[in-house]
Amino acid sequence: MKGYGNIDDKTPEFAISLYPQYRKMGIGTKLMEYMLAELASRGYEKASLSVQKKNYAAKMYKKLGFRIISEQEDDYLMLHILSLDTSSST
């Protein structure tokens, strides 16, 4: 399935969400850190996602090493270059 964050057929795309009562507890960050490390260990070079500009999670993605590669009126397309050590991006 190709979503809004799809950039090519070789790049996994994130599409996650947490129930409101579990947000702002570090769960999303830990989930993303784990998934980035897992993708790197499987040999992927990058990961992408799309996020609405008003979504507070956009700041978390930047802290995790995602960079804006395209901007629409309401959304960012973001890319993370993976390495075997994703802990250095936090």
N, C-alpha and C positions, 0 to 999 in steps of 0.2 A: 504494500500500500504506500503510495507516495502522498505525503502530506505537505503542508506549507513550508516545512523546513528541509525538504528534499533538495539536494544540490546535484547528486549524481547517483548512479547505481552501485558505487563502491563505498559510499559514505553512509553509515548508520545514522538514522534520524531519531532524536528523542521526542517523545510526546508523553509527558508525565503530569500527574496532578495528585494533590493530596486533599483529603477532606479538610474543610476549614478548621476543625478542632485539632488537627495535627500539624498545622502550619506554624511557622516561626518557632519551631522546637529543634531545628537542626536535622530533622529527618530527611528532608529533601536534599540537603547538602550531602549527607552521608550516602544516600541512595545514588546521587550523581557521581560522587567520588568512587563508589564501588563499581558502578557501571562503566565509567571512564577507564578505570584500571582493568576491568574485565575485557573491554574492547581492545585496549592496548596489548594485553596478554594474548589475545587471539590474532594479533597482527594487523589490526586496523590502524590506519594512519591518521584518521580524523573522524569527527562526529559533528553533526549539525542539529540545529533546532530553530524553530520560529517562536517568537514570544511577542505578545502585545506590549507596546511601549509602556502602558500604564500598569503592567503586571509587576508587582514588587519583586518577583523572582528574577527579573532581568538583572538586577544587581548581583544576585547570587551567582548567576551564570557568568557574569564578568569576573567575579572573584575566583571562580573555578577555572578561568582561563579561556572562556569563550570570547570571541571578538566579533564585532558587527562587521559583516561583509556586504550587506545590502539593507536598505531601509525603505520601507513603504510608508504610507501615511500613518498607519496605526501599528505597524509591526516591524520588528528587527529580524533579519535572517542572520544567525550566528554560527560560527565555526570554531571548533576546538581542535588544535593539532595535538595528537596523542603522543605520549611517550610512555615508557615502562614505569616511570616514576611520576605519577599524577599528584603526589602529595606536595610537590614544590609549587603547584599552582594555587594552593589554598592559603 
